[in-house]
Amino acid sequence: MTMQSDVVKIRGELRRAKEQMKRNRLTVGFIGGSITDGRPGHNWPEPITRWLADRFPEARFTVENAGIGATGSDLAAFRAKRDLIDPGCDLVFVEFAVNDWEVPTERRNKTREGLLRQLLADGKRDVVLVYTYNQDMYEDMMNDRVPPSIAEFEALAEHYGLSSVWMGKHALNEVRRGLLQWEEWLPDGLHPTQRGSFSYGTSVIGFLEQELLTEGGSASAKTNSGVLPVPLDQGHWQNVRFVPFDDIRTEGPWTVRRWVNLQWIDHSLSTFAVGSKLGFDFEGTVLALAFDFGKRSAEFRYRVDGGEWKISNRERPDWCGPSGWLKLEVLYDDLPPGNHVFELEVVHGSRPDCGGTNFDLAFVGVV
């Protein structure tokens, strides 16, 4: 399969993947938003997985699909070790051009670079960037311009020697050639049907055919040695840490629970009681809280270092259920370096769509 040069950019050799294929074993990881999420059963990782199993029937493939709907590269930076590195992924595809779209450029550059540096740091996996499509990209793409969210990813790809596949461009090219109807691709303007996912998948399959089945790979490709270049942004989120629940001070009825409602959460620190409080000390410039969030979730007020209290006011879209959304709240991302004290109190919230008092904290993340 011959791929268009405007879709595939070869920068990095799939050295680790080729080594593992010689052993007939490969662990493939995917991370992204709802377009990548494995739960629908037809998203673009599925045709890629099926192609690998069919093309290399003697090999054992392990798939770690870490995609979660309505999440971005900020949450992914905190999940990389648990969901991609610790499971031993040899080849990882990263898809966040769409879900990072509304995140300010400065923030998304830091989170993306931190995610990539974590994945590349030990030299044990190949990383490929893939870009899907949302309707905000239409004007740029129809006029042969690169949308800013993708252009910023491409700058990282150049700096770190990572190949990229513009899946959205491949599908739009098929539409322009009359090979794919728009409603077959994106009936809601964002989420592909099975046919649209197949189009996305075939662009990556073409890349894999070129790189896995060609001895030595592309002549111009670089090899990931695990020696990272100087970061583009010194504020990158590579050095993420967590505040253990044991180090969190609580006041009121709290429980630590093994979380059975969402597979991406190991344990939660939970309460149903308005007025319950927690606090902890931490060192860093970024503080983020992750929740099992939904329409029955409480809001909270919070402050750092005895400063002014702030109150959360999180939107609950129509598609949001009572719970089940792993939602990251970045409370601070520009604190002065050093030690800080955080305080929080659970409140019911004044939003009309706030229908409960559940407070289910998945983790406290610090950079």
C-alpha positions in Angstrom: 0.0 0.0 0.0 1.5 3.3 -1.1 0.8 6.2 1.3 0.6 9.9 0.4 3.5 12.0 1.6 1.1 14.5 3.1 -0.3 11.7 5.4 2.8 9.9 6.6 6.0 11.5 7.9 8.8 9.0 8.5 11.3 10.3 11.2 11.9 7.4 13.6 12.7 3.7 12.9 10.5 1.2 14.6 13.6 -0.5 16.1 12.0 -1.9 19.2 8.9 -3.2 17.3 11.2 -5.0 14.7 13.2 -6.6 17.5 10.1 -7.9 19.2 8.6 -9.1 15.9 11.7 -11.3 15.5 10.7 -12.9 18.8 7.1 -13.2 17.5 5.9 -11.0 20.3 4.7 -7.4 20.3 2.8 -5.3 22.8 1.0 -2.4 21.2 -0.3 0.6 23.1 -2.8 3.2 22.1 -3.7 6.4 24.0 -6.1 9.1 23.1 -9.7 10.2 23.5 -13.1 8.8 22.5 -11.9 8.3 18.9 -9.3 5.9 20.2 -11.2 4.4 23.2 -11.6 0.6 22.7 -15.0 0.3 24.3 -17.0 1.0 21.1 -15.3 -2.0 19.5 -14.8 -0.5 16.1 -12.4 2.5 16.6 -9.2 2.8 14.5 -7.0 0.6 16.8 -9.3 -2.3 15.9 -8.5 -2.6 12.2 -4.8 -2.2 13.0 -4.9 -5.0 15.5 -6.8 -7.3 13.1 -4.3 -6.6 10.4 -1.3 -7.4 12.6 -2.9 -10.7 13.7 -3.7 -11.6 10.1 -0.4 -10.5 8.6 1.8 -12.2 11.3 -0.2 -15.2 12.4 2.8 -16.8 14.1 3.2 -13.8 16.5 1.5 -13.1 19.8 0.2 -9.6 20.0 -0.8 -7.9 23.3 -3.0 -4.8 23.0 -3.1 -2.1 25.7 -5.7 0.3 24.6 -5.5 3.2 27.1 -7.8 5.5 25.2 -10.5 7.2 27.3 -13.3 9.5 26.0 -13.2 13.2 26.9 -9.6 13.1 28.1 -6.5 14.9 26.9 -2.7 14.7 27.1 -2.8 16.3 30.6 -4.4 13.2 32.1 -2.3 11.0 29.8 0.9 12.4 31.3 -0.3 11.0 34.7 -1.4 7.7 33.2 1.6 6.8 31.0 3.5 4.7 33.6 0.5 2.7 34.8 -1.2 2.1 31.5 1.6 2.0 28.9 5.1 1.7 30.4 4.5 -0.8 33.2 2.6 -3.1 30.8 5.7 -3.2 28.6 4.4 -1.6 25.5 6.9 -1.9 22.6 5.0 0.4 20.2 2.7 3.2 21.3 0.4 5.4 19.2 -0.5 8.8 20.7 -3.7 10.6 19.5 -4.6 13.9 21.2 -4.7 16.5 18.4 -8.5 16.6 18.8 -9.0 16.4 22.5 -6.4 19.0 23.2 -8.0 21.4 20.7 -9.5 23.8 23.2 -6.6 23.6 25.7 -4.3 26.7 25.6 -1.2 26.2 23.5 1.2 26.7 26.5 -0.5 24.1 28.5 -0.9 21.5 25.8 2.8 21.8 24.7 3.9 21.1 28.3 1.6 18.1 28.8 2.3 16.5 25.4 6.1 16.9 25.7 5.9 15.4 29.2 4.0 12.4 28.0 6.4 11.8 25.1 9.5 12.2 27.3 8.1 9.6 29.7 7.4 7.1 26.9 10.9 7.7 25.3 13.0 8.0 28.4 14.1 4.3 28.8 14.5 3.6 25.1 12.3 0.5 25.3 9.5 1.6 23.0 8.7 3.2 19.7 6.3 6.1 19.6 4.2 7.2 16.7 2.0 10.3 16.6 -1.4 10.1 14.9 -3.9 12.9 14.2 -7.6 12.5 13.8 -10.1 15.2 12.8 -12.7 17.6 14.2 -14.8 20.1 12.4 -12.8 23.1 13.6 -9.9 21.8 11.4 -12.0 21.9 8.2 -11.1 25.3 6.8 -7.4 24.9 7.4 -7.3 21.4 5.8 -9.4 22.4 2.8 -6.9 25.2 2.2 -3.9 22.9 2.6 -2.9 24.4 6.0 -1.9 22.5 9.1 -4.3 23.1 12.0 -2.4 24.6 15.0 -3.0 21.6 17.3 -1.4 19.3 14.7 1.4 21.8 13.8 2.4 21.9 17.5 2.5 18.1 17.6 4.6 18.1 14.4 7.2 20.4 16.1 7.5 17.8 18.8 7.8 15.0 16.3 10.6 16.8 14.5 12.4 17.4 17.8 12.2 13.9 19.1 12.5 12.1 15.7 9.0 10.5 15.8 7.0 9.4 12.8 3.5 10.6 12.4 0.4 9.6 10.5 -2.3 12.2 9.7 -5.3 9.8 9.7 -7.8 12.7 9.4 -6.0 13.9 6.2 -6.1 10.4 4.8 -9.9 10.2 5.3 -10.5 13.7 4.0 -8.5 12.8 0.9 -10.8 9.8 0.4 -13.9 12.1 0.7 -12.4 14.5 -1.8 -11.8 11.7 -4.2 -15.3 10.2 -3.9 -14.1 7.1 -2.2 -15.8 7.8 1.2 -19.0 9.6 1.9 -19.0 12.1 4.7 -21.8 10.4 6.6 -19.8 7.1 6.4 -16.9 8.9 8.0 -18.2 11.3 10.6 -22.0 11.4 10.9 -21.7 13.8 14.0 -18.6 15.6 12.7 -16.2 14.0 15.2 -16.7 10.3 15.9 -16.1 8.0 13.0 -18.4 5.1 12.1 -16.9 1.6 11.5 -16.2 2.7 7.9 -14.5 5.9 9.1 -12.5 4.0 11.6 -11.4 1.6 8.9 -10.2 4.6 6.9 -8.2 5.9 9.8 -6.8 2.4 10.4 -5.7 1.8 6.8 -3.5 4.9 6.9 -1.6 3.5 9.8 -1.5 0.0 8.3 0.1 1.5 5.2 2.8 3.0 7.5 3.3 -0.3 9.3 3.6 -2.2 6.0 6.3 0.2 4.9 8.2 0.2 8.2 7.8 -3.4 9.5 8.2 -5.2 6.2 11.1 -3.3 4.9 14.5 -4.5 6.0 16.3 -1.6 7.8 13.2 0.7 7.6 13.5 4.1 6.0 17.0 5.3 5.3 16.4 8.7 6.9 14.7 7.4 10.1 16.3 7.9 13.5 16.6 5.3 16.2 15.3 6.0 19.7 18.3 5.3 22.0 16.6 6.5 25.2 18.9 9.6 25.3 16.5 12.5 25.3 17.2 15.9 23.6 17.0 19.1 25.6 13.2 19.8 26.0 11.5 22.4 23.9 9.6 23.6 27.0 11.3 23.5 30.4 7.9 23.3 32.1 7.1 19.9 30.5 5.2 17.4 32.5 7.7 14.5 32.5 8.4 14.3 36.2 4.8 13.6 37.4 4.3 12.4 41.0 1.4 11.4 43.1 0.4 12.2 46.7 -0.5 8.9 48.3 -3.9 8.7 50.0 -2.0 7.8 53.2 -0.5 11.3 53.2 -3.8 13.1 52.9 -5.4 14.5 56.0 -9.2 14.1 56.2 -12.0 15.4 58.4 -15.4 13.8 58.2 -16.6 10.4 56.8 -14.1 9.3 54.2 -13.3 5.8 52.8 -10.6 4.4 50.6 -12.3 2.0 48.2 -11.2 -0.4 45.5 -12.8 1.1 42.5 -14.9 -1.3 40.5 -16.9 1.2 38.4 -14.1 2.4 36.1 -11.2 0.2 35.1 -8.7 3.1 34.9 -9.0 3.8 38.7 -7.4 1.4 41.2 -8.7 3.0 44.4 -10.7 6.1 45.2 -10.8 8.4 48.3 -14.6 8.9 48.6 -17.2 10.7 50.7 -20.9 11.6 50.3 -20.9 14.2 53.1 -21.1 17.9 52.3 -18.6 19.7 54.5 -16.0 16.9 54.5 -12.5 18.2 54.3 -9.1 17.1 53.2 -5.6 18.5 53.0 -2.0 17.6 52.2 1.4 19.0 51.7 3.2 18.8 48.3 6.2 20.1 46.5 5.8 21.3 42.9 4.4 23.9 40.5 1.4 21.9 39.1 -1.4 20.4 41.1 -4.2 18.3 39.5 -7.0 16.2 40.9 -8.6 13.3 39.0 -12.1 12.1 39.7 -14.7 9.6 38.7 -17.1 12.4 37.7 -20.7 12.7 36.6 -24.0 14.4 37.2 -24.1 13.1 40.8 -20.7 14.5 41.7 -20.4 17.2 44.3 -18.4 20.4 43.8 -15.7 21.6 46.1 -13.9 24.7 47.4 -10.2 24.8 47.7 -7.1 26.9 48.4 -3.4 26.7 48.5 -1.0 28.2 51.1 -3.9 29.8 53.0 -4.9 31.9 50.0 -8.3 32.9 48.7 -10.9 30.1 48.5 -12.0 29.1 45.0 -15.1 27.0 44.1 -15.1 24.5 41.3 -18.0 24.8 38.8 -17.7 21.8 36.4 -20.0 21.5 33.4 -21.9 18.3 33.0 -22.7 17.8 29.2 -25.9 16.0 28.1 -23.8 12.9 27.3 -22.4 12.8 30.9 -23.9 10.0 33.0 -24.3 9.9 36.8 -20.6 8.9 37.0 -18.0 7.1 34.8 -16.0 10.0 33.4 -12.4 10.0 34.5 -12.0 13.8 34.7 -8.8 15.7 35.5 -9.0 19.1 37.1 -5.7 21.1 36.9 -6.2 23.5 39.8 -2.8 25.2 39.6 -0.1 25.0 36.9 2.1 28.0 37.7 2.8 27.8 41.5 6.2 29.0 42.7 8.7 26.2 43.1 8.8 24.8 46.6 6.5 23.3 49.3 2.8 24.1 49.5 -0.2 23.3 51.6 -3.6 22.4 50.0 -7.0 22.5 51.6 -10.4 21.3 50.2 -14.0 21.2 51.4 -16.8 19.3 49.7 -19.8 21.4 48.7 -23.0 20.5 46.9 -22.6 23.1 44.2 -25.1 25.6 42.8 -25.3 24.3 39.2 -28.8 23.0 38.3 -27.2 19.9 36.8 -25.4 19.0 40.0 -27.6 16.2 41.2 -25.6 14.6 44.0 -22.9 14.8 46.6 -20.6 12.1 45.4 -16.9 12.9 45.8 -14.7 10.2 44.3 -11.1 11.2 44.1 -9.0 8.9 41.8 -5.6 10.5 42.5 -3.7 13.7 43.4 -1.1 14.5 40.8 1.9 16.9 41.1 4.5 18.1 38.7 
